[in-house]
Amino acid sequence: MAKIVLQAEKREATGKNQVKKLRNKELIPGVIYAKNQENVNVQFTARDFEKVLRQAGTSTIITLDIEGEGKEVLIKEFASHAYKNQFLHVDFQAIDQNESIRVTVPVVLVNRDDMNEVTGVLVQNLESVEVECLPKYIPQTADVDVKEMAIGDNMTIADLDIASNENITILADEDEVVCSLQEVSEEEIVDEEAEAADAADVPTVGETEEDEEDAE
């Protein structure tokens, strides 16, 4: 996979008003956190960050190019405006290739559109899972193949493809359910036309056969 790079600059603006001015210029303030090191304040364009976020998510290492100096990081957290399409702030975690790191990766149900059993309802219980490993072993996704599932089957943490990878520790109980295939509950379908027809056959109270003939 090609290196994902986000162009950034060191940020001097730290006060509320100064940060607001940055956002008005479509710049996003961010902070790089590193163990036993001082935090580094940075800024970058909203357009560049949105593109990188789509590519990398929060489980892929990216390179922050800070005025020509590259720094490997993960997008740890980001805040968005409550109703505007605007990023407010981003936290990055600096990467040490020799130190294990905890990362949340998305769970993907593989072959969900090609399942052998088509009458059931596939319910996904876990959207993501937290793992711990060295940066070079970080998986982009945690996959489970659901093609052969039958009604009543559950797939658990132990069924994820990364569960067998000795370099990755999944921080969840292996019996925790990832997804299940459930039987469709049948609901009585009301035939409104049949009900209307039946109602028409019921004579009005007090109506006689003579009345019906007069009506004709």
DAHUVEN-V920544 format. One record per residue. N is the residue number from 1. RES is the residue in one letter. PHI is phi in whole degrees, 0 to 359 (none if undefined). PSI is psi in whole degrees, 0 to 359 (* if undefined). Layout:
N	RES	PHI	PSI
N	RES	PHI	PSI
This chain:
1	M	none	134
2	A	294	148
3	K	296	136
4	I	260	122
5	V	241	134
6	L	244	119
7	Q	286	130
8	A	218	166
9	E	229	155
10	K	292	144
11	R	248	128
12	E	266	328
13	A	290	122
14	T	231	340
15	G	285	163
16	K	302	313
17	N	293	320
18	Q	294	320
19	V	294	323
20	K	298	321
21	K	296	323
22	L	300	313
23	R	296	325
24	N	295	337
25	K	267	11
26	E	63	35
27	L	251	146
28	I	248	130
29	P	280	144
30	G	215	165
31	V	226	136
32	I	259	122
33	Y	257	134
34	A	220	142
35	K	295	131
36	N	60	25
37	Q	225	158
38	E	289	146
39	N	293	149
40	V	242	123
41	N	273	132
42	V	225	169
43	Q	214	155
44	F	198	165
45	T	283	148
46	A	297	322
47	R	297	315
48	D	295	318
49	F	293	318
50	E	300	319
51	K	296	315
52	V	294	320
53	L	298	320
54	R	297	321
55	Q	284	316
56	A	259	330
57	G	61	213
58	T	248	13
59	S	235	11
60	T	239	132
61	I	291	133
62	I	239	167
63	T	249	121
64	L	274	117
65	D	267	98
66	I	260	93
67	E	54	44
68	G	95	350
69	E	256	122
70	G	274	138
71	K	222	124
72	E	279	130
73	V	214	167
74	L	246	146
75	I	284	107
76	K	277	309
77	E	211	154
78	F	214	147
79	A	247	140
80	S	240	156
81	H	293	148
82	A	299	323
83	Y	225	348
84	K	270	151
85	N	278	77
86	Q	210	132
87	F	275	137
88	L	260	324
89	H	194	150
90	V	226	134
91	D	255	130
92	F	248	149
93	Q	246	120
94	A	292	146
95	I	255	131
96	D	249	113
97	Q	298	344
98	N	259	7
99	E	234	132
100	S	296	152
101	I	221	149
102	R	262	132
103	V	221	143
104	T	263	124
105	V	242	147
106	P	287	145
107	V	268	130
108	V	242	128
109	L	269	105
110	V	280	140
111	N	68	27
112	R	293	336
113	D	271	356
114	D	237	29
115	M	292	143
116	N	293	323
117	E	266	115
118	V	251	359
119	T	265	352
120	G	265	175
121	V	248	121
122	L	273	118
123	V	250	123
124	Q	265	117
125	N	272	329
126	L	240	125
127	E	269	337
128	S	206	167
129	V	215	144
130	E	268	135
131	V	230	162
132	E	229	131
133	C	190	173
134	L	292	149
135	P	309	324
136	K	291	345
137	Y	257	4
138	I	299	123
139	P	277	148
140	Q	284	328
141	T	216	165
142	A	243	111
143	D	258	150
144	V	218	132
145	D	274	121
146	V	253	7
147	K	301	320
148	E	268	6
149	M	295	144
150	A	244	164
151	I	306	129
152	G	95	352
153	D	283	147
154	N	239	142
155	M	250	134
156	T	245	179
157	I	306	323
158	A	296	341
159	D	270	352
160	L	295	146
161	D	298	329
162	I	280	352
163	A	295	333
164	S	268	359
165	N	274	112
166	E	292	346
167	N	272	354
168	I	237	131
169	T	254	121
170	I	272	125
171	L	269	61
172	A	202	157
173	D	293	135
174	E	295	342
175	D	269	357
176	E	294	133
177	V	283	128
178	V	270	315
179	C	204	163
180	S	215	152
181	L	251	114
182	Q	250	153
183	E	287	142
184	V	287	130
185	S	278	125
186	E	281	132
187	E	246	141
188	E	293	127
189	I	266	121
190	V	273	125
191	D	270	98
192	E	295	325
193	E	293	320
194	A	295	321
195	E	296	320
196	A	295	320
197	A	295	318
198	D	297	321
199	A	294	327
200	A	291	334
201	D	280	348
202	V	274	120
203	P	292	148
204	T	291	142
205	V	301	127
206	G	92	352
207	E	279	138
208	T	246	173
209	E	295	326
210	E	295	319
211	D	301	317
212	E	297	321
213	E	293	320
214	D	297	324
215	A	293	333
216	E	284	*
